[in-house]
Amino acid sequence: MTKRYVYISGEFVVEEDAKISVNDSAVLLGYSVTDSSRTFAHRPFKIERHVDRMYKSLKAARIDPGMSSAEMVRVTCEVTERNLEGLESHQDLWIVHTVSNGQTRLGPDPSVRESGATIIISNPFLDLRGWAGYYSTGCHAVTSTSRAIPAQSLDARIKNRSRMAYTLAEAEVKLVDSNAQGVILDVNGFVAENKGGNIFIVSEGELLTPTTVNCLAGISRETVLELATKLSIPTRETTLLPYDLYTADEMFFTSTPYCMMPATRFNGIDVGAGEVGPITKRLLAAWSELVDVDIVQQAREQR
């Protein structure tokens, strides 16, 4: 079996040997920023954009990574290239960054650190089996009981490593349908995001998505908006309520691993005709053409 490597603060180590201190701020405080990208046909996708977004999160979180964004891109490509060795042509990898404020101590000032930032870059295998069936049938989108953390407390554009709020919300929707995918509302009842992605609907030929006031500024979200412009599909970033999802013609989620995940039911009600819609299919085909990978087929081959 080919060894997989992890980059940790200047060193390349075998994945099984990768360790950080129990005194790291990521462990003690959950004080860390993250970003996730992926490869297509073994090529990193929009890696510069992902790193740029991460550096904006780091600035807002007051974490100094101790290296330039250009150096971060270079190191990321180096560790990814190492981990591509032995990978089959139809397989791909995640590219996961985690940057914490480094080692700290419990006391009156949690921002004080006793080391440089901890930088972790890893490449888990991109397992798409859990999403593969949704491309043809669509998923069941369900609203969670929990609401999104308000921007007044923590801006959703700071992509932080803590996934507790998202995980609890997803656990709630699984109580309704074990195969459901979550729609998280904000404290005012507006549609925000999914546990790991953004939400789109098609209504009367127009592609609509929440503004980034209450959700992550996703790179996959950005890609869909770019593709829609090329396909002359009208787009609008706006506020959405559950009513808009109930009455939409089409609906889908966007996220790094699966790119686009159609939703054909929302809280038990068919979205449109209850089938994957034509605009969703056009956008997904355009994305496959963009990256020279049949996204749907790649997922289905893993089943």
Backbone as CSV, one residue per row, in Angstrom:
resi,resn,N_x,N_y,N_z,CA_x,CA_y,CA_z,C_x,C_y,C_z
1,MET,0.842,-1.196,0.000,0.000,0.000,0.000,0.879,1.248,0.000
2,THR,0.561,2.210,-0.877,1.349,3.425,-0.994,1.190,4.280,0.252
3,LYS,2.306,4.778,0.771,2.249,5.633,1.942,1.657,6.985,1.588
4,ARG,0.856,7.514,2.498,0.290,8.839,2.332,0.992,9.778,3.311
5,TYR,1.287,10.996,2.836,2.037,11.948,3.648,1.169,13.128,4.087
6,VAL,1.538,13.690,5.217,0.906,14.884,5.750,2.000,15.916,5.995
7,TYR,1.716,17.152,5.631,2.644,18.244,5.927,2.227,18.868,7.255
8,ILE,3.159,18.924,8.209,2.879,19.550,9.497,3.998,20.533,9.831
9,SER,3.708,21.797,9.692,4.607,22.877,10.128,6.047,22.669,9.683
10,GLY,6.237,22.455,8.394,7.583,22.368,7.843,8.093,20.975,7.595
11,GLU,7.366,19.957,8.015,7.827,18.579,7.850,6.795,17.739,7.089
12,PHE,7.299,16.822,6.284,6.452,15.831,5.631,6.560,14.539,6.439
13,VAL,5.433,14.081,6.967,5.448,12.877,7.789,4.434,11.885,7.241
14,VAL,4.684,10.604,7.468,3.729,9.576,7.069,2.434,9.785,7.860
15,GLU,1.320,9.631,7.187,0.021,9.937,7.789,-0.163,9.277,9.152
16,GLU,0.243,8.015,9.272,0.064,7.285,10.532,0.879,7.891,11.674
17,ASP,1.929,8.629,11.334,2.801,9.212,12.353,2.508,10.688,12.603
18,ALA,1.498,11.239,11.948,1.193,12.667,12.073,0.616,12.962,13.456
19,LYS,1.192,13.941,14.154,0.759,14.287,15.504,0.882,15.783,15.728
20,ILE,-0.007,16.314,16.606,0.163,17.674,17.101,0.053,17.632,18.617
21,SER,0.497,18.702,19.262,0.524,18.755,20.719,-0.892,18.834,21.299
22,VAL,-1.080,18.237,22.471,-2.355,18.373,23.179,-2.563,19.809,23.648
23,ASN,-1.483,20.611,23.642,-1.577,22.017,24.023,-1.780,22.938,22.837
24,ASP,-2.009,22.357,21.660,-2.251,23.189,20.485,-3.597,23.899,20.631
25,SER,-3.675,25.122,20.159,-4.921,25.890,20.276,-6.068,25.243,19.503
26,ALA,-5.749,24.429,18.495,-6.799,23.695,17.792,-7.454,22.676,18.710
27,VAL,-6.655,22.093,19.612,-7.159,21.071,20.540,-7.810,21.715,21.757
28,LEU,-7.123,22.674,22.365,-7.616,23.273,23.599,-8.796,24.213,23.387
29,LEU,-8.779,24.926,22.255,-9.762,25.990,22.057,-10.599,25.840,20.787
30,GLY,-10.240,24.897,19.918,-10.907,24.844,18.617,-10.603,26.092,17.801
31,TYR,-9.456,26.699,18.095,-9.067,27.981,17.486,-8.211,27.693,16.247
32,SER,-8.870,27.468,15.119,-8.144,27.158,13.889,-9.024,27.445,12.682
33,VAL,-8.366,27.689,11.591,-9.012,27.986,10.311,-8.774,26.814,9.381
34,THR,-9.697,26.575,8.478,-9.558,25.436,7.571,-9.973,25.819,6.157
35,ASP,-9.610,24.979,5.225,-10.137,25.076,3.864,-9.996,23.701,3.214
36,SER,-10.927,23.400,2.326,-10.904,22.110,1.632,-11.078,22.326,0.138
37,SER,-10.164,21.777,-0.611,-10.274,21.768,-2.063,-10.083,20.322,-2.516
38,ARG,-9.931,20.098,-3.809,-9.787,18.733,-4.307,-9.043,18.749,-5.636
39,THR,-8.695,17.552,-6.095,-8.122,17.419,-7.435,-9.188,16.901,-8.394
40,PHE,-9.022,17.230,-9.657,-9.766,16.627,-10.750,-8.736,16.071,-11.730
41,ALA,-8.820,14.777,-12.014,-7.830,14.128,-12.876,-6.422,14.428,-12.358
42,HIS,-6.280,14.404,-11.028,-5.005,14.595,-10.332,-4.497,16.032,-10.381
43,ARG,-5.321,16.971,-10.840,-4.909,18.371,-10.886,-5.668,19.162,-9.818
44,PRO,-4.958,19.883,-8.940,-5.643,20.715,-7.933,-6.556,21.731,-8.620
45,PHE,-7.754,21.895,-8.063,-8.743,22.782,-8.654,-8.821,24.092,-7.876
46,LYS,-8.560,25.198,-8.551,-8.662,26.540,-7.977,-7.903,26.644,-6.649
47,ILE,-6.738,26.042,-6.600,-6.014,26.011,-5.336,-5.624,27.417,-4.875
48,GLU,-5.289,28.301,-5.824,-4.943,29.669,-5.442,-6.129,30.384,-4.817
49,ARG,-7.335,30.145,-5.348,-8.536,30.778,-4.795,-8.835,30.234,-3.400
50,HIS,-8.664,28.933,-3.222,-8.900,28.354,-1.899,-7.926,28.910,-0.873
51,VAL,-6.652,29.014,-1.249,-5.654,29.533,-0.312,-5.912,31.015,-0.035
52,ASP,-6.296,31.750,-1.059,-6.616,33.168,-0.864,-7.769,33.328,0.122
53,ARG,-8.807,32.496,-0.025,-9.925,32.556,0.911,-9.461,32.211,2.327
54,MET,-8.602,31.205,2.438,-8.110,30.812,3.756,-7.329,31.938,4.409
55,TYR,-6.536,32.649,3.627,-5.746,33.738,4.188,-6.626,34.904,4.647
56,LYS,-7.754,35.093,3.994,-8.703,36.093,4.479,-9.306,35.649,5.809
57,SER,-9.609,34.356,5.913,-10.113,33.820,7.180,-9.064,33.970,8.271
58,LEU,-7.805,33.676,7.945,-6.726,33.789,8.929,-6.572,35.229,9.419
59,LYS,-6.681,36.171,8.498,-6.559,37.576,8.893,-7.681,37.963,9.839
60,ALA,-8.913,37.582,9.486,-10.061,37.920,10.326,-9.980,37.220,11.683
61,ALA,-9.357,36.013,11.716,-9.221,35.254,12.965,-7.973,35.638,13.749
62,ARG,-7.187,36.566,13.211,-5.963,37.046,13.861,-4.934,35.935,14.064
63,ILE,-4.808,35.078,13.071,-3.806,34.013,13.095,-2.765,34.303,12.026
64,ASP,-1.515,34.414,12.440,-0.413,34.625,11.504,0.167,33.263,11.133
65,PRO,0.019,32.815,9.859,0.501,31.485,9.493,2.021,31.397,9.386
66,GLY,2.679,32.532,9.284,4.138,32.514,9.209,4.694,32.173,7.847
67,MET,3.854,32.157,6.847,4.329,31.970,5.476,3.390,32.700,4.534
68,SER,3.886,33.055,3.364,3.066,33.774,2.388,2.062,32.830,1.740
69,SER,1.049,33.396,1.136,0.061,32.566,0.445,0.695,31.833,-0.733
70,ALA,1.662,32.477,-1.397,2.356,31.817,-2.513,3.122,30.595,-2.031
71,GLU,3.777,30.709,-0.876,4.501,29.576,-0.311,3.527,28.479,0.107
72,MET,2.367,28.857,0.634,1.358,27.877,1.014,0.884,27.093,-0.209
73,VAL,0.696,27.777,-1.316,0.293,27.094,-2.555,1.380,26.129,-3.002
74,ARG,2.638,26.572,-2.936,3.755,25.723,-3.370,3.840,24.453,-2.525
75,VAL,3.761,24.609,-1.214,3.850,23.456,-0.320,2.653,22.532,-0.519
76,THR,1.491,23.113,-0.699,0.280,22.318,-0.923,0.419,21.445,-2.163
77,CYS,0.909,22.043,-3.230,1.092,21.281,-4.465,2.145,20.188,-4.294
78,GLU,3.176,20.464,-3.475,4.224,19.467,-3.261,3.689,18.256,-2.505
79,VAL,2.951,18.479,-1.406,2.436,17.333,-0.644,1.384,16.578,-1.450
80,THR,0.579,17.297,-2.225,-0.432,16.633,-3.058,0.228,15.777,-4.125
81,GLU,1.280,16.285,-4.726,1.997,15.523,-5.741,2.570,14.238,-5.153
82,ARG,3.084,14.291,-3.952,3.601,13.084,-3.295,2.489,12.049,-3.108
83,ASN,1.311,12.529,-2.729,0.226,11.602,-2.420,-0.514,11.092,-3.654
84,LEU,-0.244,11.674,-4.793,-0.855,11.189,-6.037,-0.154,9.941,-6.561
85,GLU,1.047,9.678,-6.061,1.786,8.499,-6.514,1.016,7.226,-6.151
86,GLY,0.826,6.377,-7.126,0.117,5.122,-6.902,-1.387,5.230,-7.004
87,LEU,-1.908,6.444,-7.162,-3.355,6.622,-7.280,-3.799,6.268,-8.694
88,GLU,-4.919,5.566,-8.812,-5.424,5.198,-10.132,-5.948,6.426,-10.858
89,SER,-5.977,6.351,-12.200,-6.284,7.526,-13.017,-7.657,8.112,-12.736
90,HIS,-8.636,7.275,-12.345,-9.991,7.769,-12.121,-10.218,8.214,-10.675
91,GLN,-9.199,8.110,-9.839,-9.333,8.488,-8.437,-8.792,9.899,-8.205
92,ASP,-9.289,10.542,-7.168,-8.818,11.883,-6.815,-8.688,12.032,-5.315
93,LEU,-8.156,13.184,-4.894,-7.857,13.442,-3.485,-8.516,14.728,-2.994
94,TRP,-8.837,14.757,-1.704,-9.116,16.007,-1.016,-7.790,16.761,-0.852
95,ILE,-7.880,18.061,-0.686,-6.737,18.865,-0.261,-7.237,19.666,0.934
96,VAL,-6.833,19.249,2.136,-7.398,19.814,3.361,-6.335,20.593,4.132
97,HIS,-6.636,21.845,4.396,-5.763,22.699,5.208,-6.376,22.927,6.579
98,THR,-5.542,22.871,7.595,-5.934,23.301,8.936,-4.784,24.131,9.500
99,VAL,-5.093,25.357,9.901,-4.064,26.238,10.467,-4.565,26.754,11.808
100,SER,-3.822,26.422,12.861,-4.192,26.894,14.198,-3.228,27.993,14.644
101,ASN,-3.559,28.594,15.778,-2.713,29.653,16.317,-1.473,29.109,17.017
102,GLY,-1.276,27.790,16.975,-0.098,27.178,17.588,-0.349,26.758,19.024
103,GLN,0.698,26.418,19.714,0.562,25.965,21.106,0.237,27.132,22.026
104,THR,-0.600,26.847,23.008,-1.036,27.885,23.937,-1.068,27.310,25.345
105,ARG,-1.526,28.078,26.294,-1.678,27.585,27.668,-3.024,28.059,28.201
106,LEU,-3.594,27.267,29.087,-4.845,27.668,29.716,-4.558,28.788,30.702
107,GLY,-5.286,29.885,30.587,-5.023,31.026,31.454,-5.869,32.218,31.077
108,PRO,-5.458,33.401,31.504,-6.289,34.593,31.313,-6.349,35.106,29.878
109,ASP,-5.372,34.760,29.043,-5.336,35.299,27.677,-5.167,34.155,26.676
110,PRO,-6.256,33.650,26.090,-6.160,32.512,25.171,-5.493,32.846,23.846
111,SER,-5.292,34.142,23.567,-4.666,34.505,22.292,-3.146,34.390,22.329
112,VAL,-2.565,34.284,23.527,-1.107,34.153,23.653,-0.691,32.774,23.158
113,ARG,0.330,32.740,22.324,0.806,31.444,21.847,2.276,31.254,22.176
114,GLU,2.651,30.011,22.297,4.009,29.670,22.704,4.778,28.991,21.589
115,SER,4.268,29.091,20.383,4.952,28.547,19.208,4.417,29.270,17.992
116,GLY,5.000,28.965,16.851,4.429,29.482,15.626,3.122,28.765,15.310
117,ALA,2.467,29.205,14.271,1.214,28.564,13.863,1.450,27.093,13.527
118,THR,0.446,26.276,13.788,0.477,24.881,13.363,-0.211,24.793,12.007
119,ILE,0.517,24.304,11.018,-0.018,24.202,9.653,-0.079,22.734,9.269
120,ILE,-1.270,22.262,8.940,-1.474,20.865,8.554,-2.091,20.832,7.159
121,ILE,-1.467,20.073,6.264,-2.010,19.865,4.917,-2.085,18.358,4.686
122,SER,-3.278,17.862,4.418,-3.453,16.423,4.229,-4.273,16.147,2.980
123,ASN,-4.193,14.900,2.511,-4.867,14.496,1.265,-5.652,13.203,1.445
124,PRO,-6.764,13.217,2.172,-7.578,11.999,2.251,-8.071,11.583,0.873
125,PHE,-8.307,10.292,0.701,-8.886,9.796,-0.539,-10.291,10.370,-0.701
126,LEU,-10.634,10.802,-1.903,-11.937,11.407,-2.163,-12.979,10.310,-2.384
127,ASP,-13.661,9.963,-1.306,-14.669,8.911,-1.340,-16.025,9.542,-1.658
128,LEU,-16.560,9.271,-2.835,-17.791,9.905,-3.315,-19.006,8.993,-3.220
129,ARG,-18.850,7.816,-2.641,-19.932,6.823,-2.675,-21.206,7.310,-1.986
130,GLY,-21.068,8.064,-0.923,-22.244,8.511,-0.193,-23.121,9.477,-0.960
131,TRP,-22.540,10.144,-1.950,-23.295,11.123,-2.743,-23.689,10.606,-4.123
132,ALA,-23.123,9.501,-4.549,-23.257,9.055,-5.941,-24.708,8.932,-6.407
133,GLY,-25.583,8.399,-5.565,-26.959,8.171,-5.985,-27.767,9.433,-6.191
134,TYR,-27.350,10.524,-5.565,-28.134,11.756,-5.636,-28.100,12.414,-7.015
135,TYR,-27.068,12.124,-7.799,-26.989,12.758,-9.117,-28.181,12.398,-10.000
136,SER,-28.710,11.199,-9.841,-29.830,10.761,-10.681,-31.181,10.908,-9.988
137,THR,-31.234,10.688,-8.679,-32.513,10.731,-7.973,-32.726,12.013,-7.182
138,GLY,-31.663,12.708,-6.865,-31.767,13.867,-5.994,-31.873,13.451,-4.541
139,CYS,-31.504,14.339,-3.639,-31.580,14.048,-2.216,-32.831,14.679,-1.615
140,HIS,-33.098,14.344,-0.371,-34.192,14.944,0.392,-33.587,16.024,1.276
141,ALA,-33.880,17.289,1.000,-33.377,18.403,1.799,-34.334,18.662,2.954
142,VAL,-33.792,18.780,4.167,-34.610,18.938,5.363,-34.021,20.056,6.226
143,THR,-34.891,20.911,6.755,-34.406,21.978,7.629,-34.095,21.427,9.015
144,SER,-33.005,21.890,9.586,-32.625,21.485,10.940,-33.356,22.343,11.968
145,THR,-33.403,21.848,13.199,-33.956,22.636,14.296,-32.988,23.746,14.694
146,SER,-31.710,23.413,14.754,-30.686,24.400,15.103,-30.556,25.442,13.999
147,ARG,-30.213,26.644,14.399,-30.020,27.739,13.453,-28.533,28.034,13.261
148,ALA,-28.235,28.709,12.171,-26.849,29.097,11.885,-26.357,30.084,12.936
149,ILE,-25.077,29.990,13.270,-24.474,30.969,14.176,-24.569,32.344,13.522
150,PRO,-25.136,33.337,14.191,-25.295,34.651,13.560,-23.948,35.317,13.292
151,ALA,-23.910,36.105,12.227,-22.670,36.771,11.832,-22.174,37.720,12.916
152,GLN,-23.096,38.197,13.769,-22.677,39.072,14.868,-21.803,38.322,15.869
153,SER,-21.921,36.998,15.882,-21.114,36.175,16.789,-19.876,35.619,16.089
154,LEU,-20.086,35.050,14.910,-18.981,34.497,14.128,-19.360,34.536,12.660
155,ASP,-18.684,35.353,11.907,-19.002,35.505,10.485,-18.781,34.186,9.762
156,ALA,-19.781,33.740,8.994,-19.694,32.455,8.290,-18.588,32.447,7.247
157,ARG,-18.107,33.617,6.852,-17.021,33.670,5.857,-15.675,33.289,6.455
158,ILE,-15.577,33.262,7.794,-14.373,32.740,8.443,-14.539,31.228,8.516
159,LYS,-13.890,30.523,7.632,-14.078,29.070,7.591,-13.214,28.436,8.673
160,ASN,-13.840,28.155,9.805,-13.094,27.636,10.945,-13.248,26.121,11.057
161,ARG,-12.356,25.501,11.800,-12.316,24.037,11.873,-13.462,23.456,12.695
162,SER,-14.023,24.206,13.628,-15.098,23.650,14.436,-16.313,23.339,13.563
163,ARG,-16.699,22.083,13.552,-17.870,21.654,12.785,-19.009,21.233,13.714
164,MET,-18.905,21.611,15.004,-19.910,21.118,15.946,-21.314,21.602,15.600
165,ALA,-21.480,22.897,15.337,-22.812,23.418,15.028,-23.389,22.740,13.792
166,TYR,-22.549,22.561,12.766,-23.001,21.918,11.537,-23.340,20.443,11.770
167,THR,-22.507,19.786,12.561,-22.717,18.359,12.810,-23.997,18.111,13.606
168,LEU,-24.254,18.960,14.614,-25.485,18.825,15.381,-26.705,19.079,14.501
169,ALA,-26.609,20.077,13.630,-27.724,20.356,12.718,-27.980,19.176,11.795
170,GLU,-26.908,18.567,11.323,-27.075,17.425,10.420,-27.629,16.217,11.168
171,ALA,-27.246,16.048,12.414,-27.802,14.953,13.220,-29.307,15.133,13.399
172,GLU,-29.751,16.367,13.506,-31.181,16.648,13.657,-31.980,16.256,12.419
173,VAL,-31.439,16.568,11.234,-32.208,16.233,10.023,-32.222,14.726,9.796
174,LYS,-31.209,14.030,10.286,-31.171,12.585,10.146,-32.255,11.909,10.999
175,LEU,-32.752,12.602,12.015,-33.861,12.070,12.798,-35.156,12.070,11.992
176,VAL,-35.240,12.973,11.021,-36.413,13.042,10.140,-36.296,12.020,9.023
177,ASP,-35.106,11.950,8.431,-34.840,11.038,7.318,-33.365,10.689,7.399
178,SER,-33.072,9.427,7.595,-31.675,9.006,7.758,-30.829,9.308,6.534
179,ASN,-31.479,9.583,5.410,-30.763,9.879,4.176,-30.877,11.353,3.789
180,ALA,-31.354,12.177,4.729,-31.577,13.597,4.424,-30.271,14.377,4.395
181,GLN,-30.318,15.524,3.727,-29.227,16.486,3.714,-29.784,17.803,4.238
182,GLY,-29.040,18.455,5.120,-29.586,19.557,5.876,-29.624,20.903,5.185
183,VAL,-30.660,21.664,5.492,-30.772,23.081,5.147,-30.819,23.841,6.461
184,ILE,-29.828,24.682,6.709,-29.733,25.420,7.960,-30.264,26.843,7.733
185,LEU,-31.186,27.256,8.581,-31.732,28.614,8.523,-30.979,29.500,9.505
186,ASP,-31.005,30.815,9.257,-30.396,31.717,10.231,-31.435,32.073,11.301
187,VAL,-31.042,32.912,12.251,-31.918,33.210,13.387,-33.153,34.010,12.981
188,ASN,-33.154,34.569,11.767,-34.304,35.298,11.253,-35.176,34.442,10.338
189,GLY,-34.808,33.165,10.191,-35.604,32.264,9.372,-35.233,32.233,7.909
190,PHE,-34.186,32.958,7.515,-33.736,32.932,6.132,-32.844,31.717,5.883
191,VAL,-32.857,31.203,4.674,-32.017,30.067,4.297,-30.549,30.502,4.345
192,ALA,-29.717,29.721,5.018,-28.294,30.048,5.128,-27.452,29.092,4.292
193,GLU,-27.220,27.885,4.813,-26.312,26.979,4.120,-26.562,25.543,4.551
194,ASN,-25.788,24.663,3.995,-25.744,23.248,4.331,-24.553,23.041,5.267
195,LYS,-24.421,21.868,5.863,-23.317,21.611,6.783,-21.952,21.817,6.154
196,GLY,-21.860,21.667,4.841,-20.560,21.831,4.196,-20.657,22.470,2.829
197,GLY,-21.758,23.174,2.576,-21.907,23.736,1.248,-22.974,24.805,1.174
198,ASN,-23.188,25.279,-0.026,-24.153,26.329,-0.303,-25.408,25.774,-0.969
199,ILE,-26.429,26.622,-1.047,-27.740,26.204,-1.537,-28.162,27.080,-2.705
200,PHE,-28.669,26.439,-3.750,-29.198,27.136,-4.925,-30.603,26.641,-5.215
201,ILE,-31.422,27.532,-5.778,-32.684,27.108,-6.359,-32.811,27.723,-7.749
202,VAL,-33.672,27.129,-8.557,-34.057,27.700,-9.844,-35.538,28.028,-9.740
203,SER,-35.864,29.269,-10.011,-37.250,29.721,-9.964,-37.553,30.569,-11.186
204,GLU,-38.484,30.091,-12.006,-38.885,30.800,-13.227,-37.682,31.136,-14.096
205,GLY,-36.786,30.178,-14.221,-35.633,30.324,-15.107,-34.455,31.070,-14.521
206,GLU,-34.585,31.571,-13.294,-33.517,32.337,-12.658,-32.852,31.499,-11.571
207,LEU,-31.533,31.571,-11.509,-30.751,30.839,-10.514,-30.534,31.748,-9.307
208,LEU,-30.994,31.303,-8.140,-30.945,32.117,-6.934,-30.141,31.421,-5.846
209,THR,-29.408,32.194,-5.063,-28.636,31.652,-3.942,-28.538,32.706,-2.850
210,PRO,-28.484,32.300,-1.579,-28.344,33.291,-0.506,-27.073,34.120,-0.653
211,THR,-27.140,35.367,-0.184,-25.943,36.194,-0.141,-24.998,35.645,0.919
212,THR,-23.775,36.136,0.931,-22.799,35.641,1.902,-22.890,36.369,3.242
213,VAL,-23.994,37.079,3.477,-24.216,37.679,4.787,-24.383,36.589,5.837
214,ASN,-25.000,35.460,5.452,-25.266,34.411,6.444,-24.739,33.042,6.031
215,CYS,-23.819,33.002,5.076,-23.275,31.703,4.662,-21.851,31.868,4.143
216,LEU,-21.164,30.748,4.045,-19.798,30.734,3.529,-19.755,31.180,2.073
217,ALA,-18.737,31.942,1.730,-18.510,32.317,0.336,-17.800,31.153,-0.356
218,GLY,-18.566,30.140,-0.734,-18.003,28.899,-1.253,-17.349,29.043,-2.609
219,ILE,-16.256,28.349,-2.804,-15.593,28.339,-4.113,-16.438,27.552,-5.116
220,SER,-17.104,26.493,-4.644,-18.015,25.755,-5.530,-19.203,26.647,-5.897
221,ARG,-19.695,27.385,-4.943,-20.747,28.379,-5.211,-20.299,29.354,-6.291
222,GLU,-19.093,29.868,-6.127,-18.506,30.795,-7.093,-18.416,30.169,-8.480
223,THR,-18.013,28.903,-8.528,-17.867,28.205,-9.809,-19.210,28.078,-10.519
224,VAL,-20.263,27.747,-9.777,-21.593,27.629,-10.380,-22.049,28.975,-10.945
225,LEU,-21.815,30.048,-10.222,-22.203,31.371,-10.712,-21.430,31.727,-11.982
226,GLU,-20.158,31.353,-12.037,-19.358,31.600,-13.241,-19.881,30.792,-14.424
227,LEU,-20.193,29.521,-14.184,-20.701,28.661,-15.253,-22.062,29.152,-15.740
228,ALA,-22.898,29.587,-14.813,-24.216,30.087,-15.186,-24.094,31.306,-16.097
229,THR,-23.158,32.179,-15.796,-22.938,33.356,-16.650,-22.535,32.937,-18.055
230,LYS,-21.645,31.950,-18.164,-21.221,31.461,-19.481,-22.371,30.822,-20.250
231,LEU,-23.308,30.217,-19.524,-24.449,29.555,-20.154,-25.635,30.499,-20.326
232,SER,-25.437,31.775,-20.004,-26.490,32.800,-20.119,-27.710,32.472,-19.259
233,ILE,-27.459,31.882,-18.089,-28.524,31.616,-17.116,-28.553,32.789,-16.148
234,PRO,-29.664,33.503,-16.022,-29.733,34.637,-15.103,-29.479,34.196,-13.664
235,THR,-28.692,34.967,-12.912,-28.376,34.628,-11.526,-28.659,35.816,-10.622
236,ARG,-28.921,35.501,-9.362,-29.138,36.566,-8.383,-28.808,36.053,-6.993
237,GLU,-28.007,36.834,-6.245,-27.744,36.554,-4.841,-28.748,37.357,-4.021
238,THR,-29.498,36.676,-3.174,-30.622,37.321,-2.518,-30.921,36.628,-1.190
239,THR,-31.958,37.081,-0.500,-32.431,36.378,0.684,-33.500,35.384,0.261
240,LEU,-33.446,34.189,0.855,-34.407,33.145,0.547,-35.057,32.649,1.829
241,LEU,-36.346,32.364,1.746,-37.091,31.768,2.844,-37.471,30.341,2.471
242,PRO,-37.819,29.497,3.439,-38.258,28.142,3.098,-39.347,28.117,2.026
243,TYR,-40.247,29.112,2.030,-41.290,29.192,1.000,-40.684,29.135,-0.400
244,ASP,-39.561,29.827,-0.573,-38.920,29.868,-1.897,-38.403,28.499,-2.310
245,LEU,-37.975,27.696,-1.341,-37.513,26.339,-1.638,-38.691,25.423,-1.936
246,TYR,-39.778,25.589,-1.171,-40.984,24.783,-1.424,-41.517,25.006,-2.838
247,THR,-41.430,26.238,-3.310,-42.062,26.597,-4.585,-41.073,26.659,-5.751
248,ALA,-39.821,26.278,-5.511,-38.801,26.313,-6.560,-39.053,25.251,-7.626
249,ASP,-38.498,25.487,-8.799,-38.565,24.503,-9.883,-37.443,23.476,-9.765
250,GLU,-36.293,23.916,-9.242,-35.150,23.030,-9.048,-34.402,23.481,-7.794
251,MET,-33.609,22.581,-7.246,-32.801,22.905,-6.082,-31.557,22.024,-6.074
252,PHE,-30.442,22.588,-5.638,-29.229,21.784,-5.472,-28.289,22.437,-4.463
253,PHE,-27.401,21.607,-3.914,-26.338,22.056,-3.023,-25.029,22.102,-3.813
254,THR,-24.078,22.898,-3.352,-22.731,22.891,-3.930,-21.710,22.712,-2.820
255,SER,-20.676,21.908,-3.096,-19.601,21.700,-2.131,-18.410,21.066,-2.844
256,THR,-17.259,21.145,-2.210,-16.012,20.685,-2.824,-16.043,19.252,-3.351
257,PRO,-16.449,18.252,-2.560,-16.287,16.875,-3.052,-17.204,16.511,-4.208
258,TYR,-18.500,16.781,-4.076,-19.473,16.347,-5.087,-19.792,17.423,-6.118
259,CYS,-19.333,18.634,-5.894,-19.537,19.784,-6.784,-20.984,20.280,-6.742
260,MET,-21.916,19.471,-7.249,-23.335,19.821,-7.224,-24.145,18.596,-6.817
261,MET,-25.037,18.765,-5.841,-25.877,17.670,-5.383,-27.339,18.070,-5.546
262,PRO,-28.045,17.499,-6.518,-29.456,17.848,-6.716,-30.306,17.456,-5.515
263,ALA,-31.314,18.265,-5.230,-32.315,17.962,-4.209,-33.678,17.938,-4.890
264,THR,-34.402,16.854,-4.754,-35.700,16.720,-5.427,-36.879,16.726,-4.462
265,ARG,-36.583,16.774,-3.151,-37.630,16.950,-2.142,-37.138,17.928,-1.083
266,PHE,-38.052,18.709,-0.554,-37.719,19.625,0.531,-38.773,19.470,1.623
267,ASN,-38.332,19.008,2.781,-39.240,18.746,3.907,-40.452,17.918,3.485
268,GLY,-40.183,16.877,2.698,-41.226,15.940,2.306,-42.033,16.323,1.089
269,ILE,-41.802,17.517,0.534,-42.553,17.990,-0.630,-41.647,17.980,-1.856
270,ASP,-42.174,17.503,-2.983,-41.392,17.495,-4.212,-40.942,18.898,-4.585
271,VAL,-39.686,19.008,-4.997,-39.186,20.250,-5.573,-39.485,20.196,-7.074
272,GLY,-40.305,21.113,-7.553,-40.720,21.075,-8.953,-41.451,19.786,-9.253
273,ALA,-40.969,19.085,-10.262,-41.581,17.816,-10.660,-41.038,16.640,-9.863
274,GLY,-40.179,16.916,-8.903,-39.592,15.838,-8.111,-38.494,15.099,-8.837
275,GLU,-37.911,15.736,-9.837,-36.835,15.143,-10.626,-35.676,16.127,-10.725
276,VAL,-34.496,15.616,-11.044,-33.347,16.486,-11.286,-33.653,17.351,-12.502
277,GLY,-33.559,18.658,-12.340,-34.021,19.582,-13.362,-33.026,19.858,-14.481
278,PRO,-33.497,20.448,-15.570,-32.652,20.682,-16.743,-31.521,21.677,-16.516
279,ILE,-31.754,22.727,-15.740,-30.687,23.698,-15.500,-29.609,23.090,-14.610
280,THR,-30.026,22.302,-13.631,-29.055,21.589,-12.801,-28.178,20.693,-13.657
281,LYS,-28.796,19.967,-14.580,-28.042,19.069,-15.463,-27.091,19.846,-16.371
282,ARG,-27.540,20.985,-16.893,-26.676,21.797,-17.765,-25.450,22.286,-17.008
283,LEU,-25.664,22.760,-15.795,-24.549,23.274,-14.999,-23.571,22.165,-14.620
284,LEU,-24.096,21.009,-14.279,-23.241,19.887,-13.910,-22.422,19.418,-15.106
285,ALA,-23.043,19.392,-16.282,-22.320,19.011,-17.500,-21.233,20.033,-17.825
286,ALA,-21.536,21.307,-17.604,-20.551,22.364,-17.875,-19.368,22.254,-16.919
287,TRP,-19.640,21.888,-15.677,-18.551,21.713,-14.708,-17.670,20.530,-15.113
288,SER,-18.291,19.444,-15.534,-17.520,18.282,-15.996,-16.622,18.659,-17.168
289,GLU,-17.154,19.474,-18.064,-16.363,19.921,-19.221,-15.224,20.824,-18.770
290,LEU,-15.485,21.677,-17.788,-14.469,22.596,-17.287,-13.255,21.860,-16.746
291,VAL,-13.483,20.764,-16.016,-12.385,20.053,-15.343,-11.943,18.808,-16.102
292,ASP,-12.587,18.534,-17.234,-12.263,17.375,-18.064,-12.409,16.069,-17.289
293,VAL,-13.429,16.017,-16.437,-13.764,14.815,-15.671,-15.278,14.692,-15.661
294,ASP,-15.791,13.499,-15.970,-17.228,13.261,-15.845,-17.527,13.086,-14.364
295,ILE,-18.031,14.136,-13.744,-18.207,14.158,-12.294,-19.150,13.060,-11.827
296,VAL,-20.235,12.879,-12.551,-21.221,11.875,-12.169,-20.642,10.467,-12.318
297,GLN,-19.990,10.226,-13.425,-19.425,8.907,-13.673,-18.340,8.556,-12.664
298,GLN,-17.539,9.532,-12.296,-16.480,9.279,-11.310,-17.072,8.794,-9.995
299,ALA,-18.160,9.426,-9.564,-18.804,9.013,-8.318,-19.432,7.632,-8.454
300,ARG,-20.066,7.377,-9.577,-20.736,6.090,-9.777,-19.754,4.928,-9.854
301,GLU,-18.554,5.179,-10.351,-17.553,4.116,-10.463,-17.068,3.655,-9.096
302,GLN,-17.290,4.438,-8.073,-16.849,4.054,-6.730,-17.899,3.229,-5.993
303,ARG,-19.102,3.131,-6.516,-20.178,2.430,-5.804,-19.976,0.927,-5.837
